[in-house]
């Protein structure tokens, strides 16, 4: 809708301009301050320029009227245009709010270490990434989703060691000598008992078997992580193993050295990441010749760029903020365009239950398990609340609020609006097919504004994806549901002389709610 309106206005203005939505729709559905930018060029006041431009527009199929107000050019859409767009949308639900973009994107998210079940911190990045993927694909982008499996390094050996020592204590019933750092939680005990069944309890009698337990435990945890993700409707196109890429380190390291951005100091090899805003240069090869943790990211991004995407999006936890500059520096030193990499940081999540901190599960050790929260509030509520705020802001919510069946629970409030429309249609004895093509006439301002707001979904979806601020979609759905409830409470629908008109508008509202929720990975409810 916005694109068509923009193109129509541009045909007359013959120049680029900004198109805004006034807060008060009585002024118009759209407005532009273009007269202010023309004032210096034309040496006239913006007020006079806006008045002259308004006179160039006459009533047409799109605009009911075009007026000038304090230098702004305001456009009111015609009933016929909104009516025609509504009929099209109700007939083309799968195409509604979609688009075509010629860009290939590799989207990497979650990438949690396969050393334990997913906790709520992982879940936020997972839901944001999956929803961004859904939005992008609906808009026509060619997106591949990817999980980078950190299966190399000390954390995997520590998993094997934790299973091994737990097996000594819980299978062999002997005393184990635990180190200061190890993985805690009943899931480690469960893994040890399962290992005794899958192998033999003798696996816990020789330290040489820790490596076997590390690989086995990693596979078990990765399977559990995939199961956790499926619980909230998330599946990945690709899983890439860090360990499998380490064989290409020499190739990536040779590229770095060609850049003249590496140097040797204290028997270590450093990259000049401070040239790209990093607080200091970073070591990529230790004094004993072993590659550092950063080397894994370097190899992985070398591999990513070799696959030839137009853009790369990483969703990381907020604690990885310091990695951005050093990774972008390495990408540049490898000979690639580092501006093609975009990093979204997901802040931490705090949970309450009845106003008190949510208790951690004994199964997890130190974290709140995502699966426990899903069990408390369900997949849909979890997905919605994780999309209700900007990714880089702290999120706190009370699980008890999300169980309430009233307007304090946003997902209930939105679903109730969708179910209410379904109920009204049942009460009227009509189906969408009966009113889809009727002509909307004599719309009251409130009815017209409700229809206009329902048809804003396409630009909300586009904006949410382009800005990477998915909360704009959740905010829109809450606002749209509120508008529908308010209109319903103020107007008689079934049995009124405007029944068919209101039913068509309500059907359009329900369509936007249904499509919007679907893009968030949530299925709209027909009954409450």
Wavefront OBJ file of the C-alpha trace (Angstrom):
o trace
v 0.000 0.000 0.000
v 2.682 2.520 1.018
v 4.785 1.822 -2.084
v 1.848 2.455 -4.414
v 1.005 5.672 -2.600
v 4.663 6.756 -2.668
v 4.908 6.132 -6.416
v 1.661 8.027 -7.061
v 2.856 11.068 -5.113
v 6.301 10.939 -6.728
v 4.770 11.103 -10.206
v 3.612 14.611 -9.362
v 6.517 15.782 -7.201
v 9.220 14.412 -9.527
v 11.650 14.052 -6.627
v 12.424 11.869 -3.608
v 10.675 12.710 -0.361
v 9.844 11.373 3.075
v 6.401 9.858 3.637
v 5.162 9.874 7.216
v 2.036 8.788 9.090
v 0.473 11.562 11.213
v -0.393 10.549 14.777
v -3.831 12.102 14.269
v -5.406 10.411 11.228
v -7.952 13.202 10.947
v -5.198 15.218 9.242
v -4.576 12.460 6.719
v -3.358 8.874 6.420
v 0.032 9.998 5.138
v 1.954 13.268 5.085
v 5.189 14.637 3.666
v 7.344 17.598 4.800
v 8.751 17.942 1.264
v 7.794 21.645 1.155
v 10.379 22.403 3.842
v 13.176 20.879 1.761
v 11.993 22.867 -1.283
v 11.819 26.196 0.536
v 15.469 27.158 0.054
v 15.521 25.997 -3.558
v 12.318 27.816 -4.536
v 12.849 30.765 -2.153
v 9.296 30.508 -0.859
v 7.775 29.661 2.476
v 6.975 25.961 3.081
v 3.358 26.907 3.793
v 2.938 28.501 0.366
v 4.753 25.645 -1.401
v 2.528 23.052 0.314
v -0.600 24.969 -0.715
v 0.552 25.137 -4.335
v 1.404 21.409 -4.395
v -1.964 20.472 -2.861
v -3.753 22.247 -5.707
v -1.989 20.018 -8.260
v -3.718 16.942 -6.874
v -7.296 16.194 -7.747
v -9.524 13.463 -6.431
v -8.567 10.104 -7.891
v -8.888 6.406 -7.186
v -6.296 6.596 -4.411
v -6.770 9.952 -2.694
v -9.991 11.316 -1.286
v -8.323 14.663 -0.743
v -4.904 16.299 -0.509
v -4.540 19.282 1.810
v -1.810 21.603 3.065
v -1.366 22.270 6.761
v 1.473 24.292 8.285
v 3.817 23.378 5.453
v 2.926 19.678 5.415
v 1.178 17.986 2.510
v -1.486 15.614 3.866
v -3.073 12.751 1.924
v -6.380 11.115 2.827
v -6.957 7.784 1.133
v -10.205 7.075 -0.668
v -12.730 4.510 0.507
v -12.475 2.814 -2.865
v -8.718 2.326 -2.630
v -8.903 0.822 0.873
v -11.887 -1.309 -0.169
v -10.102 -2.685 -3.238
v -6.933 -3.451 -1.249
v -8.991 -5.168 1.450
v -10.726 -7.402 -1.127
v -7.373 -8.334 -2.654
v -5.828 -9.128 0.732
v -8.762 -11.335 1.773
v -8.369 -13.274 -1.474
v -4.557 -13.538 -1.350
v -3.716 -14.348 2.263
v -0.429 -16.110 1.436
v 0.773 -13.117 -0.591
v -0.405 -10.452 1.850
v 2.541 -8.476 3.315
v 4.986 -10.348 1.062
v 7.470 -8.863 -1.394
v 10.391 -9.769 -3.658
v 13.991 -8.955 -2.727
v 16.988 -10.201 -4.668
v 19.416 -10.794 -1.813
v 20.974 -13.928 -0.313
v 21.476 -13.848 3.449
v 23.199 -16.270 5.818
v 21.624 -15.939 9.251
v 23.494 -17.523 12.162
v 21.910 -17.665 15.591
v 21.734 -19.628 18.861
v 25.104 -21.398 18.365
v 25.047 -22.331 22.064
v 27.843 -24.591 23.249
v 26.579 -28.209 23.125
v 27.438 -28.723 26.781
v 23.967 -28.499 28.286
v 20.257 -27.883 27.611
v 19.158 -24.498 26.272
v 18.514 -21.830 28.904
v 16.310 -18.743 28.547
v 19.241 -16.571 27.442
v 19.762 -18.861 24.439
v 16.010 -18.900 23.807
v 15.764 -15.167 23.246
v 18.357 -15.192 20.477
v 16.746 -18.311 19.031
v 13.274 -16.755 18.800
v 14.625 -13.465 17.417
v 16.683 -15.295 14.796
v 13.885 -17.620 13.729
v 11.373 -14.760 13.459
v 13.816 -12.598 11.509
v 14.235 -15.552 9.160
v 10.454 -15.946 8.772
v 9.983 -12.235 8.082
v 12.815 -12.128 5.563
v 11.609 -15.155 3.648
v 8.076 -13.744 3.520
v 9.565 -10.585 2.055
v 11.277 -12.617 -0.649
v 14.827 -12.760 0.675
v 16.783 -15.974 0.090
v 17.798 -16.827 3.665
v 19.685 -19.821 5.036
v 19.615 -20.367 8.802
v 22.723 -21.781 10.447
v 23.829 -23.082 13.842
v 27.586 -22.939 14.511
v 28.439 -25.857 16.775
v 31.270 -24.978 19.160
v 32.522 -28.535 19.431
v 36.237 -27.749 19.699
v 38.124 -26.490 22.703
v 38.222 -26.937 26.436
v 34.465 -26.732 27.086
v 33.875 -30.038 25.283
v 36.658 -31.782 27.205
v 35.169 -30.322 30.396
v 31.809 -31.872 29.463
v 33.471 -35.275 29.046
v 35.343 -34.844 32.325
v 32.115 -33.893 34.150
v 30.346 -36.981 32.780
v 33.360 -39.140 33.667
v 33.533 -37.923 37.284
v 29.759 -38.137 37.676
v 29.981 -41.740 36.458
v 32.583 -42.528 39.114
v 30.280 -41.186 41.826
v 26.834 -42.170 40.543
v 27.580 -45.400 38.646
v 30.678 -46.842 40.284
v 29.664 -45.346 43.660
v 33.209 -44.193 44.354
v 34.588 -40.831 45.429
v 35.610 -38.537 42.576
v 38.161 -35.742 42.700
v 36.285 -32.800 41.184
v 38.151 -29.784 39.758
v 37.130 -26.191 40.527
v 35.398 -25.853 37.161
v 32.927 -28.442 35.912
v 29.381 -28.732 34.572
v 26.721 -29.056 37.239
v 23.145 -30.219 37.183
v 21.182 -33.431 37.157
v 21.509 -33.646 33.383
v 25.182 -34.558 33.896
v 24.138 -37.403 36.211
v 21.592 -38.536 33.606
v 24.292 -38.486 30.929
v 26.621 -40.558 33.087
v 23.923 -43.184 33.659
v 23.084 -43.249 29.962
v 26.777 -43.614 29.088
v 26.937 -46.644 31.382
v 24.127 -48.189 29.320
v 25.425 -47.128 25.902
v 28.964 -48.250 26.623
v 29.780 -50.083 29.806
v 30.468 -48.906 33.333
v 34.135 -49.658 32.653
v 34.112 -46.421 30.618
v 34.519 -44.669 33.981
v 37.606 -46.649 35.021
v 40.131 -45.096 32.663
v 40.821 -41.375 32.145
v 41.682 -42.088 28.519
v 37.951 -42.497 27.931
v 37.246 -38.828 28.739
v 37.735 -37.937 25.064
v 35.218 -40.615 24.042
v 32.750 -39.267 26.601
v 33.366 -35.714 25.365
v 32.362 -36.542 21.779
v 29.484 -38.741 22.897
v 28.219 -36.146 25.388
v 28.420 -33.392 22.764
v 26.260 -35.458 20.395
v 23.732 -36.143 23.167
v 23.536 -32.458 24.054
v 23.201 -31.375 20.436
v 20.277 -33.781 20.020
v 18.692 -32.324 23.159
v 19.242 -28.770 21.908
v 17.550 -29.644 18.599
v 14.641 -31.114 20.567
v 14.439 -27.964 22.736
v 14.354 -25.815 19.605
v 11.635 -27.909 17.982
v 9.537 -27.321 21.111
v 9.293 -23.664 20.104
v 9.012 -24.275 16.368
v 12.633 -23.749 15.307
v 14.600 -25.838 12.829
v 17.869 -25.003 11.075
v 18.968 -25.428 7.477
v 22.605 -26.042 8.427
v 24.699 -27.152 11.369
v 28.396 -26.319 10.973
v 30.968 -27.994 13.211
v 33.813 -25.823 14.511
v 35.944 -28.935 14.878
v 35.443 -29.882 11.220
v 36.741 -26.468 10.097
v 40.008 -26.498 12.043
v 41.688 -28.442 9.263
v 41.410 -25.264 7.166
v 43.268 -23.067 9.654
v 46.482 -23.047 7.620
v 44.571 -21.765 4.594
v 42.879 -18.972 6.575
v 46.105 -18.099 8.405
v 47.949 -17.747 5.098
v 45.306 -15.203 3.956
v 45.770 -13.214 7.167
v 49.521 -13.078 6.692
v 49.134 -11.751 3.144
v 47.283 -8.743 4.538
v 50.354 -7.499 6.409
v 48.095 -7.151 9.452
v 49.762 -9.858 11.552
v 52.938 -9.637 13.586
v 54.921 -11.745 16.006
v 55.552 -10.680 19.586
v 56.482 -12.718 22.672
v 56.528 -15.838 20.467
v 52.830 -15.265 19.682
v 51.128 -14.202 16.462
v 48.853 -11.175 16.742
v 46.401 -9.445 14.382
v 46.140 -5.653 14.323
v 42.479 -5.620 15.317
v 42.970 -2.257 17.058
v 43.018 -0.782 13.526
v 39.270 -1.613 13.422
v 38.279 -0.153 16.773
v 39.195 -3.125 18.973
v 40.566 -2.015 22.337
v 43.795 -3.897 21.645
v 45.397 -6.292 19.182
v 44.514 -9.971 19.589
v 46.511 -13.195 19.674
v 45.596 -15.771 17.034
v 48.457 -18.226 17.620
v 49.800 -18.959 21.111
v 53.484 -19.270 21.935
v 53.152 -23.064 21.812
v 51.798 -22.910 18.235
v 48.161 -23.622 19.087
v 45.432 -21.458 17.543
v 43.330 -19.369 19.944
v 39.547 -19.237 20.340
v 39.481 -16.276 17.931
v 41.019 -18.506 15.259
v 37.827 -20.578 15.255
v 35.759 -17.472 14.435
v 38.254 -16.505 11.737
v 38.066 -19.896 10.019
v 34.276 -19.933 10.275
v 33.839 -16.485 8.745
v 36.343 -17.321 6.030
v 34.163 -20.332 5.281
v 31.004 -18.174 5.347
v 32.338 -15.607 2.904
v 33.587 -18.311 0.549
v 29.969 -19.406 0.164
v 29.137 -16.109 -1.529
v 26.175 -14.574 0.296
v 25.226 -10.923 -0.138
v 24.864 -10.371 3.595
v 25.754 -12.174 6.820
v 23.771 -11.696 10.021
v 24.970 -13.056 13.377
v 22.825 -12.993 16.505
v 25.046 -13.130 19.573
v 24.558 -12.755 23.296
v 25.275 -9.286 24.666
v 28.418 -10.622 26.377
v 29.957 -11.010 22.900
v 29.918 -7.261 22.215
v 33.709 -7.079 22.410
v 34.075 -9.702 19.673
v 32.483 -7.580 16.943
v 35.475 -5.340 16.205
v 38.018 -8.168 16.231
v 35.925 -10.439 14.004
v 35.243 -7.616 11.532
v 38.955 -6.801 11.515
v 39.805 -10.427 10.726
v 37.223 -10.504 7.910
v 38.839 -7.442 6.362
v 42.322 -8.940 6.750
v 41.098 -12.089 4.999
v 40.297 -9.898 1.986
v 36.517 -9.627 2.373
v 34.053 -6.772 2.830
v 33.468 -6.640 6.576
v 30.462 -4.307 6.108
v 28.496 -7.305 4.818
v 28.531 -8.720 8.359
v 25.849 -7.449 10.705
v 25.778 -8.443 14.367
v 22.623 -8.261 16.483
v 23.151 -8.514 20.235
v 20.457 -10.127 22.390
v 20.398 -8.903 25.977
v 19.794 -11.017 29.047
v 16.394 -12.206 30.282
v 15.112 -12.125 33.870
v 12.129 -14.235 34.895
v 9.704 -13.773 37.739
v 6.923 -15.979 39.003
v 4.343 -14.238 41.142
v 6.728 -11.300 41.533
v 9.554 -13.485 42.849
v 12.631 -14.734 40.949
v 11.865 -17.855 38.927
v 13.491 -20.890 40.558
v 16.237 -22.660 38.683
v 15.830 -26.303 37.836
v 18.012 -28.869 39.562
v 18.418 -30.473 36.157
v 20.257 -27.437 34.782
v 22.519 -26.453 37.623
v 22.927 -22.683 37.329
v 20.407 -21.727 34.646
v 16.681 -21.488 34.019
v 15.901 -24.044 31.347
v 13.973 -22.931 28.297
v 11.974 -26.168 28.392
v 10.793 -25.357 31.937
v 9.483 -21.966 30.827
v 7.754 -23.502 27.795
v 6.067 -25.960 30.130
v 4.871 -23.056 32.300
v 3.499 -20.687 29.652
v 3.543 -22.535 26.315
v 5.428 -21.972 23.071
v 3.324 -19.071 21.786
v 3.569 -16.942 24.928
v 7.321 -17.527 25.133
v 7.857 -16.543 21.513
v 5.682 -13.448 21.817
v 7.231 -12.106 25.012
v 10.758 -12.601 23.632
v 9.747 -10.506 20.613
v 8.064 -7.773 22.627
v 11.171 -5.682 23.227
v 14.154 -4.578 21.186
v 16.850 -7.267 21.214
v 19.513 -5.089 22.832
v 17.347 -4.133 25.831
v 17.035 -6.160 29.018
v 13.827 -8.217 29.198
v 12.034 -9.046 32.430
v 8.647 -10.724 32.644
v 6.464 -12.640 35.067
v 5.325 -16.059 33.846
v 2.139 -15.780 35.916
v 1.044 -12.736 33.886
v 1.371 -14.765 30.698
v -1.001 -17.365 32.094
v -3.766 -14.843 32.724
v -6.835 -14.881 30.502
v -7.288 -11.110 30.380
v -5.975 -7.965 28.694
v -2.854 -7.880 30.891
v -1.584 -10.841 28.859
v -0.730 -9.463 25.387
v -0.872 -12.784 23.516
v -4.298 -13.529 25.040
v -5.477 -10.024 24.117
v -4.439 -10.437 20.469
v -5.823 -13.960 20.177
v -9.083 -12.818 21.739
v -9.460 -10.232 18.976
v -8.978 -12.922 16.322
v -11.373 -15.305 18.065
v -13.889 -12.498 18.532
v -14.034 -11.898 14.780
v -14.559 -15.610 14.202
v -17.340 -15.628 16.792
v -19.044 -12.596 15.183
v -19.042 -14.318 11.795
v -20.583 -17.429 13.343
v -23.247 -15.309 15.010
v -24.038 -13.563 11.708
v -24.329 -16.878 9.880
v -21.991 -15.577 7.170
v -18.576 -16.543 5.827
v -15.754 -14.362 4.571
v -16.655 -15.362 0.994
v -20.063 -13.751 1.502
v -18.687 -10.279 2.244
v -15.239 -10.285 0.641
v -16.284 -8.496 -2.533
v -18.961 -6.162 -1.214
v -18.360 -2.442 -1.845
v -17.601 -0.414 1.243
v -19.599 2.820 1.235
v -20.161 5.686 3.645
v -17.418 4.606 6.034
v -17.404 6.456 9.326
v -14.013 7.941 10.292
v -13.527 5.270 12.977
v -14.416 2.420 10.621
v -12.115 3.802 7.944
v -9.244 4.212 10.400
v -9.679 0.636 11.639
v -9.523 -0.655 8.068
v -6.482 1.529 7.314
v -4.655 0.246 10.401
v -5.440 -3.360 9.453
v -3.897 -2.800 6.021
v -0.655 -1.424 7.473
v 0.738 -4.914 8.136
v 2.906 -5.011 4.960
v 4.837 -1.875 5.847
v 5.119 -2.950 9.497
v 6.619 -6.277 8.416
v 9.033 -4.552 6.029
v 10.048 -2.040 8.688
v 10.456 -4.704 11.389
v 12.786 -6.699 9.152
v 14.795 -3.795 7.723
v 15.317 -2.177 11.134
v 15.824 -5.575 12.831
v 13.320 -4.359 15.445
v 10.792 -7.168 15.514
v 9.054 -5.670 18.533
v 7.448 -3.223 16.097
v 5.374 -6.120 14.775
v 4.280 -7.229 18.246
v 3.479 -3.607 19.172
v 1.410 -3.268 16.004
v -0.604 -6.422 16.733
v -1.375 -5.287 20.287
v -2.478 -1.884 18.970
v -4.606 -3.434 16.205
v -6.300 -5.796 18.661
v -7.013 -2.846 20.962
v -8.570 -0.883 18.076
v -10.813 -3.807 17.174
v -11.981 -4.362 20.769
v -12.714 -0.624 21.151
v -14.639 -0.451 17.870
v -16.661 -3.557 18.736
v -17.589 -2.155 22.147
v -18.749 1.116 20.572
v -20.627 -0.266 17.553
v -23.335 -2.842 17.021
v -22.220 -5.241 14.284
v -24.542 -8.225 13.819
v -28.020 -7.086 12.838
v -26.979 -3.498 12.132
v -27.479 -1.769 8.783
v -23.674 -1.754 8.439
v -23.285 -5.452 9.207
v -21.594 -6.462 5.940
v -19.307 -3.423 5.966
v -18.183 -4.099 9.526
v -17.758 -7.804 8.850
v -15.440 -7.053 5.923
v -13.372 -4.659 8.029
v -13.244 -7.164 10.890
v -12.190 -9.929 8.498
v -9.309 -7.719 7.332
v -8.254 -7.092 10.935
v -8.329 -10.838 11.644
v -6.274 -11.457 8.499
v -3.525 -9.081 9.641
v -3.502 -10.612 13.109
v -3.343 -14.130 11.681
v -0.557 -13.356 9.203
v 1.369 -11.248 11.721
v 1.284 -13.976 14.363
v 2.233 -16.615 11.805
v 5.342 -14.613 10.923
v 6.188 -14.651 14.632
v 5.841 -18.438 14.689
v 2.473 -18.325 16.461
v -0.841 -19.771 15.309
v -3.827 -17.481 15.843
v -6.673 -19.004 17.859
v -10.223 -19.249 16.516
v -11.705 -19.957 19.955
v -10.802 -18.740 23.440
l 1 2 3 4 5 6 7 8 9 10 11 12 13 14 15 16 17 18 19 20 21 22 23 24 25 26 27 28 29 30 31 32 33 34 35 36 37 38 39 40 41 42 43 44 45 46 47 48 49 50 51 52 53 54 55 56 57 58 59 60 61 62 63 64 65 66 67 68 69 70 71 72 73 74 75 76 77 78 79 80 81 82 83 84 85 86 87 88 89 90 91 92 93 94 95 96 97 98 99 100 101 102 103 104 105 106 107 108 109 110 111 112 113 114 115 116 117 118 119 120 121 122 123 124 125 126 127 128 129 130 131 132 133 134 135 136 137 138 139 140 141 142 143 144 145 146 147 148 149 150 151 152 153 154 155 156 157 158 159 160 161 162 163 164 165 166 167 168 169 170 171 172 173 174 175 176 177 178 179 180 181 182 183 184 185 186 187 188 189 190 191 192 193 194 195 196 197 198 199 200 201 202 203 204 205 206 207 208 209 210 211 212 213 214 215 216 217 218 219 220 221 222 223 224 225 226 227 228 229 230 231 232 233 234 235 236 237 238 239 240 241 242 243 244 245 246 247 248 249 250 251 252 253 254 255 256 257 258 259 260 261 262 263 264 265 266 267 268 269 270 271 272 273 274 275 276 277 278 279 280 281 282 283 284 285 286 287 288 289 290 291 292 293 294 295 296 297 298 299 300 301 302 303 304 305 306 307 308 309 310 311 312 313 314 315 316 317 318 319 320 321 322 323 324 325 326 327 328 329 330 331 332 333 334 335 336 337 338 339 340 341 342 343 344 345 346 347 348 349 350 351 352 353 354 355 356 357 358 359 360 361 362 363 364 365 366 367 368 369 370 371 372 373 374 375 376 377 378 379 380 381 382 383 384 385 386 387 388 389 390 391 392 393 394 395 396 397 398 399 400 401 402 403 404 405 406 407 408 409 410 411 412 413 414 415 416 417 418 419 420 421 422 423 424 425 426 427 428 429 430 431 432 433 434 435 436 437 438 439 440 441 442 443 444 445 446 447 448 449 450 451 452 453 454 455 456 457 458 459 460 461 462 463 464 465 466 467 468 469 470 471 472 473 474 475 476 477 478 479 480 481 482 483 484 485 486 487 488 489 490 491 492 493 494 495 496 497 498 499 500 501 502 503 504 505 506 507 508 509 510 511 512 513 514 515 516 517 518 519 520 521 522 523 524 525 526 527 528
